[in-house]
Amino acid sequence: MAPHRSTLARLRAQVDRADRDLARAIGRRLTLAAAIGRSRRRTSSPLRDYARESRVLGRWRRRLAATGVELIRSEPLARWLIEESLRVQEAGPRPRRRPQSPGRRIAIVGAAGGMGRWLDDFLSDAGHDVRLLDPKVPRSSPRRLASIEAAMTEREIVAFATPIRGTAKVLERALRVRSPAVVFDVLSVKAPIAHLLRAAPRRGRPVTSLHPMFGPSARTLSGRNLLLVTCGVPEADRPVRALFSHSAANLPEVRLERHDQLISESLGPAHLVNLLFLAALASDPLTPHDLARAASTTFHRQSTLAASVAREGPELYLDIQSQNPPAGETYAAVRVALTRLSTLVQRQDLPGFRKLLVAGRAKIEPGPEPMRS
């Protein structure tokens, strides 16, 4: 065997050993994570520790940076390890809730929906005393609240995770109750309740708003954005921000007046591209088998994104598209962009095509890859 081939074979063998060591190390980590999960269930401790997740993520960033791995590549690896550890820890019954735990007294209105369940898990795991208001909550549940009036008078903080179309009615009813409770919502679009959020502070009511930029399937918050949509009431912003300050989530602040326009300009095109992709596939004569046989890496990546949108439910995405007044501007902007792109392609205008891609790329780079929901 030639010397260079011998060297290559030796190096490849070392890579194989390193891979085996890495697989064994991951296996040990997951075994330890499973043991931690069993220990937490025995002691009725929360399965989630968002502060520790943040520390672990930071540690991986530093260690991989020291080996020359760029942040854009190290973060997905670190997040995957955290998510896998959570998966094995959650493979069993959740700890019993501790209603007397030292936290805030919180009510979740719309607790049976996706984000309502997510809030319940997150806040309960953080040690808060959470009660639930939703027709789907069993009457026998000790955590069930009887009415919106009970939520407003018995709880310190009341969170609204109700459907976009139905929130205004129940929120208006809640704000008629004389109560010092801090109120916030997690709606993706604020227009249907903006008039209530603007009027409440003038009557001395502590209100604020959140927009989780992730779905209810999110396991970890590291690298995710949770918008604090302020209504100009610091007395409401502070306690609501504090509920999430121990996590690894980013908590940027956005004014209520700016929120829907910002979402239309940023998230709107992304949603629309995924919806267009699904609409195009719906009318495509190719079968799923044909598509899979010819699928490229780009197709698989886009399919993954579009599938996550489709799984969230048509009701939510129709409301996001129809209830946000600036959404019409997004549709118009996409039409303009499509016309511009079509013209460049038809003219075979390489300089213009390159300029368009460079300008778009500049808006999304640099930055870590977002965690999958």
C-alpha positions as CSV (number, residue, x, y, z in Angstrom):
1,M,0.0,0.0,0.0
2,A,1.3,3.4,-0.9
3,P,2.4,5.6,2.1
4,H,-0.3,8.2,1.5
5,R,-2.9,5.5,1.4
6,S,-1.6,4.0,4.6
7,T,-1.8,7.4,6.3
8,L,-5.3,8.0,5.0
9,A,-6.5,4.5,6.3
10,R,-4.9,5.2,9.7
11,L,-6.6,8.6,9.9
12,R,-10.0,7.2,8.9
13,A,-9.7,4.5,11.5
14,Q,-9.0,7.2,14.1
15,V,-12.1,9.1,12.9
16,D,-14.2,5.9,13.3
17,R,-12.9,5.5,16.9
18,A,-13.7,9.1,17.6
19,D,-17.2,8.6,16.3
20,R,-17.7,5.5,18.5
21,D,-16.4,7.5,21.5
22,L,-18.8,10.3,20.7
23,A,-21.8,8.0,20.3
24,R,-20.9,6.4,23.7
25,A,-20.6,9.8,25.3
26,I,-24.0,10.8,24.0
27,G,-25.4,7.5,25.2
28,R,-24.0,8.2,28.7
29,R,-25.4,11.7,28.7
30,L,-28.9,10.4,27.8
31,T,-28.7,7.6,30.4
32,L,-27.8,10.3,33.1
33,A,-30.7,12.5,31.8
34,A,-33.1,9.6,32.2
35,A,-31.9,9.0,35.7
36,I,-32.4,12.7,36.5
37,G,-35.9,12.4,35.2
38,R,-36.7,9.5,37.4
39,S,-35.2,11.3,40.4
40,R,-37.3,14.4,39.7
41,R,-40.5,12.3,39.4
42,R,-39.8,10.6,42.7
43,T,-39.4,13.9,44.5
44,S,-42.2,15.6,42.5
45,S,-39.7,18.2,41.2
46,P,-40.2,20.0,38.0
47,L,-38.8,18.3,34.9
48,R,-37.7,21.6,33.4
49,D,-35.0,23.9,34.7
50,Y,-34.8,26.8,32.2
51,A,-32.0,28.5,34.0
52,R,-29.8,25.4,33.8
53,E,-30.7,25.0,30.1
54,S,-29.3,28.5,29.5
55,R,-26.1,27.7,31.4
56,V,-25.6,24.5,29.5
57,L,-26.1,26.2,26.2
58,G,-23.6,28.9,27.1
59,R,-21.1,26.2,28.2
60,W,-21.4,24.4,24.9
61,R,-21.0,27.6,23.0
62,R,-17.7,28.4,24.8
63,R,-16.3,24.9,24.6
64,L,-17.0,24.5,20.9
65,A,-15.8,28.0,20.1
66,A,-12.5,27.0,21.7
67,T,-12.2,24.1,19.1
68,G,-12.9,26.5,16.2
69,V,-16.5,25.6,15.6
70,E,-18.6,28.7,14.6
71,L,-21.6,29.7,16.6
72,I,-24.0,29.1,13.7
73,R,-23.0,25.5,13.8
74,S,-22.4,24.9,17.5
75,E,-25.8,26.2,18.7
76,P,-27.9,23.6,16.7
77,L,-25.7,20.8,18.2
78,A,-26.0,22.1,21.7
79,R,-29.8,22.6,21.4
80,W,-30.2,19.1,20.0
81,L,-28.4,17.6,23.0
82,I,-30.7,19.6,25.3
83,E,-33.8,18.5,23.5
84,E,-32.8,14.9,23.5
85,S,-32.1,15.0,27.2
86,L,-35.5,16.5,27.8
87,R,-37.1,13.8,25.6
88,V,-35.7,11.0,27.7
89,Q,-36.5,12.9,31.0
90,E,-40.1,13.3,29.9
91,A,-40.5,9.6,29.1
92,G,-42.7,9.0,32.1
93,P,-45.5,10.6,34.1
94,R,-45.0,14.2,34.9
95,P,-44.5,15.2,38.6
96,R,-47.6,15.9,40.6
97,R,-48.4,19.6,40.8
98,R,-47.7,21.3,44.0
99,P,-50.4,23.9,44.6
100,Q,-48.7,25.3,47.6
101,S,-45.4,25.9,45.8
102,P,-43.8,29.3,46.4
103,G,-44.7,31.2,43.3
104,R,-47.3,33.5,41.8
105,R,-51.0,32.7,41.8
106,I,-51.8,32.4,38.0
107,A,-54.9,31.7,36.0
108,I,-54.8,30.5,32.4
109,V,-57.9,31.3,30.3
110,G,-58.1,29.0,27.3
111,A,-56.0,26.4,29.2
112,A,-56.9,23.4,27.0
113,G,-55.6,24.9,23.8
114,G,-52.0,24.4,22.5
115,M,-50.4,27.5,24.0
116,G,-52.6,27.2,27.1
117,R,-51.2,23.8,27.8
118,W,-47.7,25.0,27.1
119,L,-48.1,27.9,29.5
120,D,-49.4,25.5,32.1
121,D,-46.4,23.3,31.8
122,F,-43.9,26.1,31.8
123,L,-45.4,28.1,34.7
124,S,-46.2,25.0,36.8
125,D,-42.6,23.6,36.3
126,A,-41.3,27.0,37.5
127,G,-43.1,26.6,40.8
128,H,-46.2,28.8,40.3
129,D,-49.6,27.9,41.5
130,V,-51.6,27.6,38.2
131,R,-55.4,27.3,37.9
132,L,-57.2,26.6,34.7
133,L,-60.3,28.1,33.0
134,D,-61.6,26.3,30.0
135,P,-64.8,24.3,29.2
136,K,-62.6,21.3,28.4
137,V,-61.0,21.2,31.9
138,P,-62.8,18.4,33.8
139,R,-65.1,19.6,36.5
140,S,-63.4,17.2,38.9
141,S,-60.0,18.8,38.5
142,P,-58.8,20.6,41.7
143,R,-57.2,23.2,39.5
144,R,-60.3,24.2,37.6
145,L,-61.7,27.7,37.9
146,A,-65.5,28.2,37.7
147,S,-65.6,31.5,35.9
148,I,-63.7,34.5,34.5
149,E,-64.8,36.4,37.6
150,A,-63.1,33.8,39.8
151,A,-59.9,34.0,37.8
152,M,-59.8,37.8,38.1
153,T,-60.5,37.9,41.9
154,E,-58.6,34.9,43.1
155,R,-55.4,35.1,41.0
156,E,-52.5,37.6,40.9
157,I,-51.9,37.1,37.2
158,V,-54.4,36.1,34.5
159,A,-53.1,34.9,31.1
160,F,-55.3,34.7,28.0
161,A,-54.4,31.9,25.6
162,T,-57.8,31.9,23.8
163,P,-58.4,31.8,20.0
164,I,-57.7,35.1,18.3
165,R,-61.3,35.6,17.1
166,G,-62.8,34.9,20.5
167,T,-60.5,36.8,22.9
168,A,-62.0,40.3,22.7
169,K,-65.3,39.2,24.2
170,V,-63.8,37.3,27.1
171,L,-61.1,39.9,27.8
172,E,-63.7,42.7,27.8
173,R,-65.7,40.7,30.4
174,A,-62.6,40.1,32.5
175,L,-61.6,43.8,32.5
176,R,-65.1,44.8,33.8
177,V,-64.3,42.9,37.0
178,R,-62.8,45.1,39.8
179,S,-59.5,43.4,40.4
180,P,-55.8,44.3,40.8
181,A,-54.8,41.2,38.8
182,V,-52.1,41.7,36.1
183,V,-53.6,40.6,32.7
184,F,-51.7,39.5,29.6
185,D,-52.4,37.6,26.4
186,V,-50.4,35.5,24.0
187,L,-52.2,36.3,20.8
188,S,-50.2,36.3,17.5
189,V,-52.2,39.2,16.3
190,K,-53.2,42.1,18.6
191,A,-55.6,44.0,16.4
192,P,-58.8,42.3,17.7
193,I,-58.0,43.3,21.3
194,A,-55.9,46.4,20.8
195,H,-58.7,48.8,21.7
196,L,-59.1,46.9,25.0
197,L,-55.3,47.0,25.7
198,R,-55.2,50.7,25.0
199,A,-58.2,51.6,27.1
200,A,-57.3,49.5,30.2
201,P,-54.3,51.5,31.4
202,R,-56.4,54.7,31.3
203,R,-58.7,53.0,33.8
204,G,-55.7,52.0,36.0
205,R,-55.7,48.3,34.9
206,P,-52.3,46.6,34.8
207,V,-52.2,45.0,31.3
208,T,-49.5,43.8,29.0
209,S,-49.1,41.4,26.1
210,L,-46.8,38.6,24.9
211,H,-46.2,37.0,21.5
212,P,-44.3,33.7,21.7
213,M,-42.5,33.4,18.4
214,F,-42.7,29.6,18.6
215,G,-45.5,27.0,18.7
216,P,-46.7,24.9,21.6
217,S,-44.5,22.0,20.6
218,A,-41.4,23.9,21.7
219,R,-39.4,21.9,24.2
220,T,-36.7,24.4,25.0
221,L,-36.6,28.2,25.0
222,S,-32.9,28.6,24.2
223,G,-32.5,30.9,21.2
224,R,-36.2,31.6,20.9
225,N,-37.9,35.0,20.9
226,L,-40.7,35.8,23.3
227,L,-41.9,39.3,22.5
228,L,-43.1,41.5,25.4
229,V,-45.7,43.7,23.7
230,T,-45.8,46.6,26.2
231,C,-49.0,48.7,26.7
232,G,-47.0,51.3,28.6
233,V,-47.7,49.8,32.1
234,P,-44.5,49.0,33.8
235,E,-46.4,47.5,36.8
236,A,-47.7,44.8,34.4
237,D,-44.5,44.4,32.3
238,R,-42.3,43.7,35.2
239,P,-44.1,40.7,36.8
240,V,-44.9,39.1,33.4
241,R,-41.3,39.5,32.2
242,A,-40.1,38.0,35.5
243,L,-42.2,34.8,34.8
244,F,-39.8,34.1,31.9
245,S,-36.6,35.8,33.0
246,H,-35.1,32.5,34.4
247,S,-35.3,30.9,31.0
248,A,-33.0,31.0,28.0
249,A,-35.5,32.9,25.9
250,N,-34.9,36.3,24.3
251,L,-37.4,38.8,25.6
252,P,-37.3,41.8,23.3
253,E,-39.8,44.6,24.0
254,V,-42.1,45.9,21.3
255,R,-44.7,48.7,21.6
256,L,-48.3,47.6,21.1
257,E,-48.8,50.2,18.3
258,R,-45.8,48.6,16.4
259,H,-46.5,44.9,16.9
260,D,-48.8,43.9,14.1
261,Q,-47.0,45.9,11.5
262,L,-43.7,44.4,12.6
263,I,-45.1,40.9,12.5
264,S,-46.6,41.5,9.1
265,E,-43.2,42.7,7.8
266,S,-41.2,39.9,9.3
267,L,-43.2,36.8,10.0
268,G,-45.8,37.5,7.4
269,P,-43.7,36.8,4.3
270,A,-42.4,33.6,5.9
271,H,-45.9,32.4,6.6
272,L,-47.1,33.3,3.2
273,V,-44.2,31.5,1.4
274,N,-45.0,28.3,3.3
275,L,-48.7,28.7,2.5
276,L,-47.9,29.2,-1.1
277,F,-45.7,26.1,-1.1
278,L,-48.6,24.1,0.3
279,A,-51.1,25.6,-2.1
280,A,-48.8,24.8,-5.1
281,L,-48.3,21.2,-3.9
282,A,-52.1,20.8,-3.5
283,S,-52.6,21.4,-7.2
284,D,-49.5,19.5,-8.3
285,P,-50.3,16.4,-10.4
286,L,-47.3,14.5,-8.9
287,T,-48.1,11.9,-6.3
288,P,-46.3,12.0,-2.9
289,H,-44.2,9.0,-4.1
290,D,-43.1,10.9,-7.2
291,L,-42.2,13.9,-5.2
292,A,-40.2,11.9,-2.7
293,R,-38.2,10.2,-5.5
294,A,-37.2,13.5,-7.0
295,A,-36.9,15.5,-3.8
296,S,-33.8,17.6,-3.3
297,T,-32.3,18.9,0.0
298,T,-34.0,22.2,-0.6
299,F,-37.4,20.5,-1.1
300,H,-37.0,18.5,2.1
301,R,-36.1,21.7,4.1
302,Q,-39.0,23.6,2.7
303,S,-41.3,20.7,3.3
304,T,-40.3,20.5,6.9
305,L,-41.1,24.2,7.4
306,A,-44.4,24.0,5.5
307,A,-45.4,20.9,7.4
308,S,-44.9,22.6,10.7
309,V,-47.2,25.4,9.6
310,A,-49.9,22.9,8.4
311,R,-49.8,21.1,11.7
312,E,-50.5,24.2,13.7
313,G,-54.0,24.2,12.3
314,P,-55.9,26.1,9.6
315,E,-58.0,28.1,12.1
316,L,-54.9,29.7,13.6
317,Y,-53.2,30.5,10.3
318,L,-56.4,31.8,8.8
319,D,-56.9,34.1,11.7
320,I,-53.2,35.3,11.5
321,Q,-53.7,36.1,7.8
322,S,-57.2,37.6,8.1
323,Q,-57.2,39.4,11.5
324,N,-54.0,41.4,11.0
325,P,-54.8,44.6,9.1
326,P,-51.3,45.1,7.6
327,A,-51.5,41.6,6.1
328,G,-52.8,43.1,2.9
329,E,-49.5,45.0,2.6
330,T,-47.6,41.7,2.9
331,Y,-49.6,40.2,0.1
332,A,-49.0,43.3,-2.1
333,A,-45.2,43.2,-1.3
334,V,-45.0,39.5,-2.2
335,R,-46.8,40.2,-5.5
336,V,-44.3,43.0,-6.3
337,A,-41.4,40.7,-5.4
338,L,-42.7,37.9,-7.6
339,T,-43.1,40.3,-10.5
340,R,-39.6,41.6,-10.0
341,L,-38.2,38.1,-9.8
342,S,-40.1,37.0,-12.9
343,T,-38.8,40.0,-14.9
344,L,-35.2,39.3,-13.9
345,V,-35.5,35.7,-14.9
346,Q,-37.2,36.4,-18.2
347,R,-34.5,38.9,-19.1
348,Q,-31.7,36.6,-17.8
349,D,-30.5,39.6,-15.9
350,L,-27.7,38.1,-13.9
351,P,-26.4,41.3,-12.2
352,G,-29.9,42.2,-11.1
353,F,-30.6,38.7,-10.0
354,R,-27.4,38.6,-8.0
355,K,-28.1,42.0,-6.4
356,L,-31.6,40.8,-5.4
357,L,-30.2,37.7,-3.7
358,V,-27.4,39.6,-2.0
359,A,-29.8,42.2,-0.6
360,G,-32.1,39.5,0.7
361,R,-29.3,37.5,2.2
362,A,-28.0,40.5,4.1
363,K,-31.3,40.6,6.0
364,I,-30.9,37.1,7.4
365,E,-27.2,36.7,7.9
366,P,-25.3,36.4,10.1
367,G,-27.2,34.7,12.9
368,P,-27.7,31.3,14.6
369,E,-30.1,28.9,13.0
370,P,-33.4,29.1,14.9
371,M,-34.4,26.1,17.0
372,R,-37.1,23.9,15.5
373,S,-40.4,24.0,17.3
